Amino acid sequence: AIKQRRRKQKRTAVGSRLAVAGVSPDLLLVWAICIGLLGGPRAGLVAGFAGGVMEGSLLQAAIGALAISKGMAGLGAGLIADRMSREHWLVPVIAGAAMTVASALLFLALSGRADGWARAGQVTGLRTIYHAALTPVSLLIIQRARQAIAGPRSEVV
């Protein structure tokens, strides 16, 4: 049963083709962090919660833990952006790293998986570095797409 679940996770994991040392980025988490940075805490919470429900539905496991952990990461990113200058280049790096660790710890605490803590240090460490590098790039892509669709920020009402 465990091997089947792992195979299923590999097939449905978003970003599995971007794996480094066997650890793939959680693009839904990065997306929630970016939405939180751009839209504020409420938008990040909604984006993260929706992403967690979607991922949990695909994996058919831990829907609540995924939704809450990703939602709280989006909320946290929005709070970080509110407290710091959104324009500073370090904000997405800090938010990506901090919210990855917070999300992983919250997920492990909520999911009640005793076996998860053993590998969590390795995976979370690599994923934290990965997300710290990926969040600024993703944020830039989202900002450019937003400008292309809605026009320059001064024109958006």
KEBA-454771 format. One record per residue: x, y, z of N, C-alpha, C in turn; residue in one letter. Coordinates in Angstrom, 1 decimal, decimal comma, always signed. Last residue first. Layout:
REM KEBA-454771
npx: X	npy: Y	npz: Z	capx: X	capy: Y	capz: Z	cpx: X	cpy: Y	cpz: Z	residu: A $
...
//
This chain:
REM KEBA-454771
npx: -8,0	npy: +48,9	npz: -11,7	capx: -8,9	capy: +49,6	capz: -10,7	cpx: -9,2	cpy: +48,6	cpz: -9,6	residu: V $
npx: -5,1	npy: +49,4	npz: -13,4	capx: -6,0	capy: +48,4	capz: -12,8	cpx: -6,7	cpy: +49,1	cpz: -11,7	residu: V $
npx: -3,3	npy: +51,3	npz: -14,3	capx: -4,6	capy: +51,1	capz: -15,0	cpx: -5,6	cpy: +50,2	cpz: -14,4	residu: E $
npx: -1,1	npy: +50,9	npz: -12,7	capx: -1,8	capy: +52,2	capz: -12,6	cpx: -3,2	cpy: +52,1	cpz: -13,3	residu: S $
npx: -0,1	npy: +48,4	npz: -13,5	capx: -0,8	capy: +48,5	capz: -12,2	cpx: -1,6	cpy: +49,8	cpz: -12,1	residu: R $
npx: -0,8	npy: +47,7	npz: -17,0	capx: +0,1	capy: +48,2	capz: -15,9	cpx: -0,7	cpy: +48,5	cpz: -14,6	residu: P $
npx: -2,9	npy: +44,9	npz: -17,7	capx: -2,3	capy: +46,1	capz: -18,0	cpx: -1,5	cpy: +46,6	cpz: -16,8	residu: G $
npx: -3,9	npy: +42,3	npz: -17,3	capx: -4,7	capy: +43,4	capz: -16,7	cpx: -4,1	cpy: +44,8	cpz: -17,1	residu: A $
npx: -2,2	npy: +40,6	npz: -18,8	capx: -3,6	capy: +40,4	capz: -18,8	cpx: -4,4	cpy: +41,7	cpz: -18,4	residu: I $
npx: +0,4	npy: +41,6	npz: -18,3	capx: +0,0	capy: +41,3	capz: -19,7	cpx: -1,5	cpy: +41,2	cpz: -19,8	residu: A $
npx: +0,4	npy: +41,7	npz: -15,5	capx: +0,5	capy: +43,0	capz: -16,3	cpx: +0,1	cpy: +42,7	cpz: -17,7	residu: Q $
npx: +0,3	npy: +39,0	npz: -14,9	capx: -0,8	capy: +39,9	capz: -14,4	cpx: -0,8	cpy: +41,2	cpz: -15,2	residu: R $
npx: +2,7	npy: +38,1	npz: -16,0	capx: +1,4	capy: +37,6	capz: -16,6	cpx: +0,3	cpy: +38,5	cpz: -16,2	residu: A $
npx: +4,5	npy: +39,5	npz: -14,3	capx: +4,5	capy: +39,7	capz: -15,8	cpx: +3,2	cpy: +39,3	cpz: -16,4	residu: R $
npx: +3,8	npy: +38,3	npz: -11,9	capx: +3,6	capy: +39,7	capz: -12,0	cpx: +3,6	cpy: +40,1	cpz: -13,5	residu: Q $
npx: +4,5	npy: +35,6	npz: -12,4	capx: +3,1	capy: +35,9	capz: -12,1	cpx: +2,9	cpy: +37,4	cpz: -12,3	residu: I $
npx: +7,3	npy: +35,9	npz: -12,8	capx: +6,4	capy: +35,4	capz: -13,9	cpx: +5,0	cpy: +35,7	cpz: -13,6	residu: I $
npx: +8,0	npy: +36,8	npz: -10,2	capx: +8,3	capy: +37,7	capz: -11,4	cpx: +7,4	cpy: +37,2	cpz: -12,6	residu: L $
npx: +7,4	npy: +34,6	npz: -8,7	capx: +6,7	capy: +35,9	capz: -8,5	cpx: +6,9	cpy: +36,8	cpz: -9,7	residu: L $
npx: +9,1	npy: +32,7	npz: -9,7	capx: +7,7	capy: +32,5	capz: -9,9	cpx: +7,0	cpy: +33,8	cpz: -9,7	residu: S $
npx: +11,5	npy: +33,9	npz: -8,8	capx: +11,3	capy: +33,7	capz: -10,2	cpx: +9,8	cpy: +33,5	cpz: -10,5	residu: V $
npx: +11,2	npy: +33,9	npz: -6,0	capx: +11,3	capy: +35,1	capz: -6,7	cpx: +11,1	cpy: +35,0	cpz: -8,2	residu: P $
npx: +10,8	npy: +30,9	npz: -5,6	capx: +9,7	capy: +31,9	capz: -5,3	cpx: +10,0	cpy: +33,3	cpz: -6,0	residu: T $
npx: +13,2	npy: +29,5	npz: -6,1	capx: +12,1	capy: +29,4	capz: -7,0	cpx: +11,0	cpy: +30,5	cpz: -6,8	residu: L $
npx: +14,8	npy: +29,8	npz: -3,9	capx: +15,3	capy: +30,2	capz: -5,2	cpx: +14,2	cpy: +30,3	cpz: -6,2	residu: A $
npx: +13,2	npy: +28,8	npz: -1,9	capx: +13,8	capy: +30,2	capz: -1,7	cpx: +14,3	cpy: +30,7	cpz: -3,0	residu: A $
npx: +12,7	npy: +26,3	npz: -2,8	capx: +11,6	capy: +27,3	capz: -2,8	cpx: +12,2	cpy: +28,7	cpz: -2,7	residu: H $
npx: +15,3	npy: +25,1	npz: -2,4	capx: +14,7	capy: +25,1	capz: -3,7	cpx: +13,6	cpy: +26,2	cpz: -3,8	residu: Y $
npx: +15,6	npy: +25,3	npz: +0,3	capx: +16,5	capy: +26,0	capz: -0,6	cpx: +15,9	cpy: +26,1	cpz: -2,0	residu: I $
npx: +13,4	npy: +23,7	npz: +1,1	capx: +13,5	capy: +25,1	capz: +1,5	cpx: +14,4	cpy: +25,9	cpz: +0,6	residu: T $
npx: +14,0	npy: +21,2	npz: +0,0	capx: +12,8	capy: +22,0	capz: -0,5	cpx: +12,9	cpy: +23,4	cpz: -0,1	residu: R $
npx: +16,2	npy: +20,5	npz: +1,6	capx: +16,3	capy: +20,7	capz: +0,2	cpx: +15,2	cpy: +21,5	cpz: -0,4	residu: L $
npx: +14,8	npy: +20,4	npz: +4,1	capx: +16,0	capy: +21,2	capz: +3,9	cpx: +16,2	cpy: +21,5	cpz: +2,4	residu: G $
npx: +12,7	npy: +18,6	npz: +3,7	capx: +12,4	capy: +20,0	capz: +4,0	cpx: +13,6	cpy: +20,9	cpz: +3,8	residu: T $
npx: +14,1	npy: +16,2	npz: +3,3	capx: +13,2	capy: +16,8	capz: +2,2	cpx: +13,0	cpy: +18,3	cpz: +2,5	residu: V $
npx: +15,5	npy: +16,0	npz: +5,8	capx: +16,2	capy: +16,0	capz: +4,5	cpx: +15,3	cpy: +16,7	cpz: +3,4	residu: Q $
npx: +13,4	npy: +16,1	npz: +7,7	capx: +14,5	capy: +17,0	capz: +7,7	cpx: +15,3	cpy: +17,1	cpz: +6,4	residu: G $
npx: +11,6	npy: +14,0	npz: +7,0	capx: +11,2	capy: +15,4	capz: +6,9	cpx: +12,4	cpy: +16,4	cpz: +6,9	residu: A $
npx: +12,1	npy: +11,4	npz: +7,6	capx: +12,6	capy: +12,0	capz: +6,3	cpx: +12,4	cpy: +13,5	cpz: +6,1	residu: R $
npx: +10,9	npy: +11,3	npz: +10,2	capx: +12,2	capy: +10,8	capz: +9,9	cpx: +12,8	cpy: +11,4	cpz: +8,7	residu: A $
npx: +8,3	npy: +12,2	npz: +10,1	capx: +9,3	capy: +13,0	capz: +10,8	cpx: +10,7	cpy: +12,6	cpz: +10,4	residu: W $
npx: +6,6	npy: +10,2	npz: +9,0	capx: +7,0	capy: +11,4	capz: +8,2	cpx: +8,1	cpy: +12,3	cpz: +8,8	residu: G $
npx: +5,8	npy: +8,2	npz: +10,7	capx: +6,9	capy: +8,0	capz: +9,8	cpx: +7,4	cpy: +9,2	cpz: +9,0	residu: D $
npx: +3,6	npy: +9,3	npz: +11,9	capx: +4,8	capy: +9,1	capz: +12,7	cpx: +6,0	cpy: +8,9	cpz: +11,8	residu: A $
npx: +1,3	npy: +11,6	npz: +11,0	capx: +2,1	capy: +10,5	capz: +10,4	cpx: +3,4	cpy: +10,4	cpz: +11,2	residu: R $
npx: -0,5	npy: +13,6	npz: +11,5	capx: -0,3	capy: +12,5	capz: +12,4	cpx: +0,5	cpy: +11,3	cpz: +11,9	residu: G $
npx: -1,1	npy: +15,9	npz: +10,1	capx: -1,4	capy: +14,6	capz: +9,4	cpx: -1,2	cpy: +13,4	cpz: +10,4	residu: S $
npx: -0,3	npy: +18,0	npz: +11,7	capx: -1,7	capy: +17,8	capz: +11,5	cpx: -2,0	cpy: +16,4	cpz: +10,9	residu: L $
npx: +2,5	npy: +17,9	npz: +11,8	capx: +1,8	capy: +17,9	capz: +13,0	cpx: +0,3	cpy: +17,5	cpz: +12,8	residu: A $
npx: +3,1	npy: +18,0	npz: +9,0	capx: +3,4	capy: +16,8	capz: +9,8	cpx: +2,7	cpy: +16,7	cpz: +11,1	residu: L $
npx: +2,1	npy: +20,6	npz: +8,4	capx: +1,5	capy: +19,4	capz: +7,8	cpx: +1,8	cpy: +18,1	cpz: +8,6	residu: F $
npx: +3,7	npy: +22,2	npz: +10,0	capx: +2,3	capy: +22,1	capz: +10,3	cpx: +1,6	cpy: +20,9	cpz: +9,6	residu: L $
npx: +6,2	npy: +21,7	npz: +8,8	capx: +6,0	capy: +21,3	capz: +10,2	cpx: +4,5	cpy: +21,2	cpz: +10,5	residu: L $
npx: +5,7	npy: +22,6	npz: +6,2	capx: +6,1	capy: +21,2	capz: +6,4	cpx: +5,8	cpy: +20,8	cpz: +7,8	residu: A $
npx: +5,1	npy: +25,3	npz: +6,6	capx: +4,1	capy: +24,4	capz: +6,0	cpx: +4,4	cpy: +23,0	cpz: +6,3	residu: S $
npx: +7,5	npy: +26,3	npz: +7,7	capx: +6,3	capy: +26,3	capz: +8,5	cpx: +5,2	cpy: +25,4	cpz: +8,0	residu: A $
npx: +9,2	npy: +25,8	npz: +5,5	capx: +9,5	capy: +25,1	capz: +6,8	cpx: +8,2	cpy: +25,1	cpz: +7,6	residu: V $
npx: +8,0	npy: +27,5	npz: +3,6	capx: +8,2	capy: +26,1	capz: +3,3	cpx: +8,4	cpy: +25,3	cpz: +4,6	residu: T $
npx: +8,1	npy: +30,0	npz: +4,8	capx: +6,8	capy: +29,4	capz: +4,7	cpx: +6,9	cpy: +27,9	cpz: +4,3	residu: M $
npx: +10,9	npy: +30,5	npz: +4,7	capx: +10,2	capy: +30,4	capz: +6,0	cpx: +8,9	cpy: +29,7	cpz: +5,9	residu: A $
npx: +11,4	npy: +30,5	npz: +1,9	capx: +12,1	capy: +29,6	capz: +2,8	cpx: +11,3	cpy: +29,4	cpz: +4,1	residu: A $
npx: +9,6	npy: +32,5	npz: +0,8	capx: +9,7	capy: +31,1	capz: +0,3	cpx: +10,3	cpy: +30,1	cpz: +1,2	residu: G $
npx: +10,3	npy: +34,7	npz: +2,4	capx: +9,0	capy: +34,1	capz: +2,5	cpx: +9,0	cpy: +32,7	cpz: +2,0	residu: A $
npx: +13,0	npy: +35,2	npz: +1,5	capx: +12,7	capy: +34,9	capz: +3,0	cpx: +11,3	cpy: +34,2	cpz: +3,1	residu: I $
npx: +12,5	npy: +35,6	npz: -1,2	capx: +13,4	capy: +34,6	capz: -0,8	cpx: +13,1	cpy: +34,2	cpz: +0,7	residu: V $
npx: +10,7	npy: +37,8	npz: -1,2	capx: +10,2	capy: +36,5	capz: -1,7	cpx: +11,2	cpy: +35,3	cpz: -1,3	residu: P $
npx: +12,5	npy: +39,7	npz: +0,1	capx: +11,2	capy: +39,4	capz: +0,7	cpx: +10,7	cpy: +38,0	cpz: +0,1	residu: V $
npx: +14,8	npy: +40,5	npz: -1,3	capx: +14,9	capy: +39,4	capz: -0,3	cpx: +13,6	cpy: +38,9	cpz: +0,2	residu: L $
npx: +14,1	npy: +42,7	npz: -2,9	capx: +14,3	capy: +41,4	capz: -3,6	cpx: +14,4	cpy: +40,2	cpz: -2,6	residu: W $
npx: +11,4	npy: +44,8	npz: -2,0	capx: +12,8	capy: +44,4	capz: -1,7	cpx: +13,0	cpy: +42,9	cpz: -2,3	residu: H $
npx: +8,8	npy: +45,4	npz: -2,3	capx: +9,6	capy: +45,6	capz: -3,5	cpx: +11,1	cpy: +45,1	cpz: -3,2	residu: E $
npx: +7,5	npy: +45,2	npz: +0,1	capx: +7,2	capy: +44,2	capz: -0,9	cpx: +8,2	cpy: +44,2	cpz: -2,1	residu: R $
npx: +9,0	npy: +45,6	npz: +3,1	capx: +8,8	capy: +46,2	capz: +1,8	cpx: +8,6	cpy: +45,2	cpz: +0,7	residu: S $
npx: +7,1	npy: +43,8	npz: +5,7	capx: +8,4	capy: +44,2	capz: +5,0	cpx: +8,0	cpy: +44,9	cpz: +3,7	residu: M $
npx: +4,5	npy: +43,3	npz: +6,5	capx: +5,5	capy: +43,9	capz: +7,5	cpx: +6,8	cpy: +44,4	cpz: +6,8	residu: R $
npx: +3,3	npy: +42,3	npz: +4,2	capx: +2,7	capy: +43,5	capz: +4,9	cpx: +3,7	cpy: +44,2	cpz: +5,8	residu: D $
npx: +4,8	npy: +40,1	npz: +3,7	capx: +4,8	capy: +41,2	capz: +2,7	cpx: +4,3	cpy: +42,5	cpz: +3,3	residu: A $
npx: +4,1	npy: +38,5	npz: +5,9	capx: +5,5	capy: +39,0	capz: +5,7	cpx: +5,6	cpy: +40,2	cpz: +4,8	residu: I $
npx: +1,4	npy: +38,1	npz: +5,3	capx: +1,8	capy: +38,9	capz: +6,5	cpx: +3,2	cpy: +39,4	cpz: +6,5	residu: L $
npx: +1,7	npy: +36,6	npz: +3,0	capx: +1,0	capy: +37,9	capz: +3,0	cpx: +1,3	cpy: +38,7	cpz: +4,2	residu: G $
npx: +2,9	npy: +34,3	npz: +4,1	capx: +3,6	capy: +35,1	capz: +3,1	cpx: +3,0	cpy: +36,5	cpz: +3,0	residu: A $
npx: +0,8	npy: +33,4	npz: +5,9	capx: +2,1	capy: +33,9	capz: +6,4	cpx: +2,9	cpy: +34,7	cpz: +5,4	residu: G $
npx: -1,1	npy: +32,7	npz: +3,9	capx: -1,4	capy: +33,7	capz: +4,9	cpx: -0,1	cpy: +34,3	cpz: +5,5	residu: L $
npx: +0,4	npy: +30,6	npz: +2,7	capx: -0,1	capy: +31,7	capz: +1,9	cpx: -0,4	cpy: +32,9	cpz: +2,8	residu: G $
npx: +0,6	npy: +28,9	npz: +5,0	capx: +1,8	capy: +29,4	capz: +4,3	cpx: +1,5	cpy: +30,6	cpz: +3,5	residu: A $
npx: -2,1	npy: +28,3	npz: +5,5	capx: -1,3	capy: +29,1	capz: +6,5	cpx: +0,0	cpy: +29,6	cpz: +5,9	residu: M $
npx: -2,6	npy: +26,8	npz: +3,2	capx: -3,3	capy: +28,0	capz: +3,5	cpx: -2,6	cpy: +28,9	cpz: +4,4	residu: G $
npx: -0,9	npy: +24,6	npz: +3,6	capx: -0,7	capy: +25,5	capz: +2,4	cpx: -1,4	cpy: +26,8	cpz: +2,6	residu: K $
npx: -2,1	npy: +23,5	npz: +5,9	capx: -0,7	capy: +23,9	capz: +5,9	cpx: -0,4	cpy: +24,8	cpz: +4,7	residu: S $
npx: -4,8	npy: +23,1	npz: +5,1	capx: -4,5	capy: +24,0	capz: +6,2	cpx: -3,0	cpy: +24,4	cpz: +6,2	residu: I $
npx: -4,6	npy: +21,3	npz: +3,0	capx: -5,3	capy: +22,5	capz: +2,8	cpx: -4,9	cpy: +23,5	cpz: +3,9	residu: A $
npx: -3,2	npy: +19,1	npz: +4,2	capx: -2,6	capy: +19,8	capz: +3,1	cpx: -3,2	cpy: +21,2	cpz: +2,9	residu: L $
npx: -5,0	npy: +18,3	npz: +6,2	capx: -3,6	capy: +18,8	capz: +6,5	cpx: -3,0	cpy: +19,5	cpz: +5,4	residu: A $
npx: -7,3	npy: +17,7	npz: +4,6	capx: -7,3	capy: +18,7	capz: +5,6	cpx: -5,9	cpy: +19,2	cpz: +5,9	residu: G $
npx: -6,3	npy: +15,5	npz: +3,0	capx: -6,8	capy: +16,7	capz: +2,4	cpx: -6,8	cpy: +17,9	cpz: +3,4	residu: I $
npx: -4,9	npy: +13,0	npz: +3,2	capx: -4,6	capy: +14,2	capz: +4,0	cpx: -5,0	cpy: +15,5	cpz: +3,5	residu: A $
npx: -5,5	npy: +11,7	npz: +0,0	capx: -4,9	capy: +11,5	capz: +1,3	cpx: -4,7	cpy: +12,9	cpz: +1,9	residu: A $
npx: -5,7	npy: +11,7	npz: -2,8	capx: -6,7	capy: +11,0	capz: -2,0	cpx: -6,2	cpy: +10,7	cpz: -0,6	residu: Q $
npx: -4,3	npy: +13,2	npz: -4,5	capx: -3,6	capy: +12,1	capz: -3,8	cpx: -4,5	cpy: +11,2	cpz: -3,0	residu: L $
npx: -6,3	npy: +14,9	npz: -5,4	capx: -5,6	capy: +14,1	capz: -6,4	cpx: -4,9	cpy: +13,0	cpz: -5,7	residu: L $
npx: -7,0	npy: +16,1	npz: -2,9	capx: -8,0	capy: +15,3	capz: -3,7	cpx: -7,3	cpy: +14,4	cpz: -4,8	residu: S $
npx: -4,7	npy: +17,4	npz: -2,2	capx: -5,2	capy: +16,3	capz: -1,4	cpx: -6,2	cpy: +15,4	cpz: -2,1	residu: G $
npx: -4,6	npy: +19,3	npz: -4,2	capx: -3,6	capy: +18,3	capz: -4,1	cpx: -4,0	cpy: +17,1	cpz: -3,3	residu: E $
npx: -7,0	npy: +20,8	npz: -3,6	capx: -6,8	capy: +20,2	capz: -4,9	cpx: -5,7	cpy: +19,1	cpz: -4,9	residu: M $
npx: -6,5	npy: +21,6	npz: -1,0	capx: -7,6	capy: +20,7	capz: -1,3	cpx: -7,5	cpy: +20,0	cpz: -2,6	residu: V $
npx: -4,2	npy: +23,2	npz: -1,5	capx: -4,1	capy: +22,0	capz: -0,7	cpx: -5,3	cpy: +21,1	cpz: -0,9	residu: G $
npx: -5,3	npy: +25,2	npz: -3,2	capx: -4,2	capy: +24,3	capz: -3,7	cpx: -4,1	cpy: +23,1	cpz: -2,9	residu: G $
npx: -7,1	npy: +26,4	npz: -1,3	capx: -7,6	capy: +25,7	capz: -2,6	cpx: -6,6	cpy: +24,8	cpz: -3,2	residu: A $
npx: -5,2	npy: +27,3	npz: +0,6	capx: -6,3	capy: +26,3	capz: +1,0	cpx: -6,8	cpy: +25,6	cpz: -0,3	residu: F $
npx: -3,7	npy: +29,1	npz: -1,0	capx: -3,1	capy: +27,9	capz: -0,4	cpx: -4,1	cpy: +26,9	cpz: +0,0	residu: G $
npx: -5,7	npy: +31,0	npz: -1,7	capx: -5,0	capy: +30,3	capz: -2,8	cpx: -4,3	cpy: +29,0	cpz: -2,2	residu: A $
npx: -6,6	npy: +31,9	npz: +0,8	capx: -7,5	capy: +31,2	capz: -0,1	cpx: -6,8	cpy: +30,4	cpz: -1,1	residu: V $
npx: -4,1	npy: +33,0	npz: +1,8	capx: -4,9	capy: +31,9	capz: +2,5	cpx: -5,8	cpy: +31,2	cpz: +1,6	residu: L $
npx: -3,6	npy: +34,9	npz: -0,1	capx: -2,7	capy: +33,8	capz: +0,1	cpx: -3,3	cpy: +32,7	cpz: +0,8	residu: G $
npx: -5,7	npy: +36,7	npz: +0,4	capx: -5,6	capy: +36,0	capz: -1,0	cpx: -4,7	cpy: +34,8	cpz: -0,9	residu: A $
npx: -5,2	npy: +37,4	npz: +3,0	capx: -6,4	capy: +36,8	capz: +2,7	cpx: -6,3	cpy: +36,0	cpz: +1,4	residu: R $
npx: -2,6	npy: +38,7	npz: +2,9	capx: -2,8	capy: +37,5	capz: +3,6	cpx: -4,1	cpy: +36,7	cpz: +3,3	residu: P $
npx: -1,8	npy: +39,8	npz: -0,6	capx: -2,0	capy: +40,0	capz: +0,9	cpx: -2,4	cpy: +38,7	cpz: +1,5	residu: G $
npx: -1,1	npy: +39,6	npz: -3,2	capx: -2,4	capy: +39,9	capz: -2,9	cpx: -2,7	cpy: +40,1	cpz: -1,4	residu: G $
npx: +1,7	npy: +38,9	npz: -3,3	capx: +1,1	capy: +39,9	capz: -4,2	cpx: -0,2	cpy: +40,5	cpz: -3,7	residu: L $
npx: +2,2	npy: +37,1	npz: -1,3	capx: +3,1	capy: +38,2	capz: -1,4	cpx: +2,4	cpy: +39,3	cpz: -2,3	residu: L $
npx: +0,1	npy: +35,2	npz: -1,8	capx: +0,2	capy: +35,9	capz: -0,6	cpx: +1,0	cpy: +37,2	cpz: -0,6	residu: G $
npx: +1,0	npy: +34,3	npz: -4,3	capx: -0,3	capy: +35,0	capz: -4,2	cpx: -0,4	cpy: +35,8	cpz: -2,9	residu: I $
npx: +3,4	npy: +33,1	npz: -3,5	capx: +3,4	capy: +34,2	capz: -4,4	cpx: +2,1	cpy: +35,0	cpz: -4,4	residu: C $
npx: +2,4	npy: +31,1	npz: -1,9	capx: +3,3	capy: +32,0	capz: -1,3	cpx: +3,3	cpy: +33,3	cpz: -2,2	residu: I $
npx: +0,9	npy: +29,6	npz: -3,8	capx: +0,2	capy: +30,2	capz: -2,6	cpx: +1,1	cpy: +31,3	cpz: -2,0	residu: A $
npx: +3,1	npy: +28,8	npz: -5,4	capx: +2,0	capy: +29,6	capz: -6,0	cpx: +1,3	cpy: +30,3	cpz: -4,8	residu: W $
npx: +4,5	npy: +27,1	npz: -3,6	capx: +5,1	capy: +28,3	capz: -4,2	cpx: +4,1	cpy: +29,3	cpz: -4,7	residu: V $
npx: +2,5	npy: +25,2	npz: -3,4	capx: +2,9	capy: +25,9	capz: -2,2	cpx: +3,6	cpy: +27,2	cpz: -2,6	residu: L $
npx: +2,4	npy: +24,2	npz: -5,9	capx: +1,2	capy: +24,8	capz: -5,4	cpx: +1,5	cpy: +25,6	cpz: -4,1	residu: L $
npx: +5,0	npy: +23,2	npz: -6,2	capx: +4,6	capy: +24,4	capz: -7,0	cpx: +3,3	cpy: +25,0	cpz: -6,5	residu: L $
npx: +7,3	npy: +22,0	npz: -4,5	capx: +5,8	capy: +22,0	capz: -4,3	cpx: +5,3	cpy: +23,3	cpz: -5,0	residu: D $
npx: +10,0	npy: +20,3	npz: -6,2	capx: +9,4	capy: +21,5	capz: -5,5	cpx: +7,9	cpy: +21,3	cpz: -5,4	residu: P $
npx: +11,2	npy: +17,1	npz: -5,3	capx: +10,6	capy: +18,0	capz: -6,2	cpx: +10,0	cpy: +19,2	cpz: -5,5	residu: S $
npx: +14,1	npy: +15,3	npz: -4,7	capx: +13,1	capy: +16,1	capz: -4,0	cpx: +12,6	cpy: +17,1	cpz: -5,1	residu: V $
npx: +16,2	npy: +13,9	npz: -5,9	capx: +15,0	capy: +13,2	capz: -5,5	cpx: +13,9	cpy: +14,0	cpz: -4,8	residu: G $
npx: +18,0	npy: +15,9	npz: -6,6	capx: +18,3	capy: +14,9	capz: -5,5	cpx: +17,1	cpy: +14,2	cpz: -5,0	residu: A $
npx: +15,3	npy: +17,6	npz: -7,8	capx: +16,8	capy: +17,7	capz: -7,6	cpx: +17,1	cpy: +16,8	cpz: -6,4	residu: V $
npx: +12,7	npy: +17,6	npz: -10,2	capx: +13,3	capy: +17,1	capz: -9,0	cpx: +14,8	cpy: +17,3	cpz: -9,0	residu: A $
npx: +11,0	npy: +18,5	npz: -12,1	capx: +12,0	capy: +19,4	capz: -11,7	cpx: +12,7	cpy: +18,9	cpz: -10,5	residu: L $
npx: +9,0	npy: +16,7	npz: -12,5	capx: +10,0	capy: +16,7	capz: -13,5	cpx: +11,2	cpy: +17,7	cpz: -13,1	residu: R $
npx: +7,1	npy: +17,3	npz: -10,5	capx: +8,0	capy: +16,2	capz: -10,3	cpx: +9,1	cpy: +16,1	cpz: -11,3	residu: S $
npx: +5,3	npy: +19,4	npz: -10,5	capx: +6,7	capy: +19,7	capz: -10,5	cpx: +7,6	cpy: +18,5	cpz: -10,4	residu: G $
npx: +2,9	npy: +17,8	npz: -8,5	capx: +3,2	capy: +19,0	capz: -9,4	cpx: +4,7	cpy: +19,3	cpz: -9,4	residu: V $
npx: +2,3	npy: +14,4	npz: -8,5	capx: +3,0	capy: +15,5	capz: -7,8	cpx: +3,3	cpy: +16,6	cpz: -8,9	residu: A $
npx: +1,2	npy: +12,2	npz: -9,7	capx: +0,4	capy: +13,4	capz: -9,5	cpx: +1,1	cpy: +14,6	cpz: -8,9	residu: T $
npx: +3,3	npy: +10,3	npz: -9,7	capx: +2,5	capy: +10,6	capz: -10,9	cpx: +1,7	cpy: +11,9	cpz: -10,8	residu: R $
npx: +4,2	npy: +10,3	npz: -7,1	capx: +5,1	capy: +10,7	capz: -8,2	cpx: +4,4	cpy: +11,0	cpz: -9,4	residu: K $
npx: +1,9	npy: +9,4	npz: -5,8	capx: +2,4	capy: +10,7	capz: -5,5	cpx: +3,3	cpy: +11,2	cpz: -6,6	residu: Q $
npx: +1,8	npy: +6,8	npz: -6,8	capx: +0,7	capy: +7,7	capz: -7,1	cpx: +1,1	cpy: +9,1	cpz: -6,9	residu: K $
npx: +4,0	npy: +5,7	npz: -5,6	capx: +3,9	capy: +5,8	capz: -7,1	cpx: +2,9	cpy: +6,8	cpz: -7,5	residu: R $
npx: +3,2	npy: +5,9	npz: -3,0	capx: +4,4	capy: +6,7	capz: -3,4	cpx: +4,4	cpy: +6,8	cpz: -5,0	residu: R $
npx: +1,1	npy: +4,2	npz: -2,9	capx: +0,8	capy: +5,6	capz: -2,6	cpx: +2,0	cpy: +6,4	cpz: -3,1	residu: R $
npx: +2,4	npy: +1,8	npz: -3,5	capx: +1,4	capy: +2,3	capz: -4,4	cpx: +1,1	cpy: +3,8	cpz: -4,2	residu: Q $
npx: +4,0	npy: +1,5	npz: -1,2	capx: +4,6	capy: +1,7	capz: -2,5	cpx: +3,6	cpy: +2,2	cpz: -3,5	residu: K $
npx: +2,0	npy: +1,2	npz: +0,7	capx: +2,8	capy: +2,4	capz: +0,8	cpx: +3,5	cpy: +2,6	cpz: -0,5	residu: I $
npx: +0,8	npy: -1,2	npz: +0,0	capx: +0,0	capy: +0,0	capz: +0,0	cpx: +0,9	cpy: +1,3	cpz: +0,0	residu: A $
//
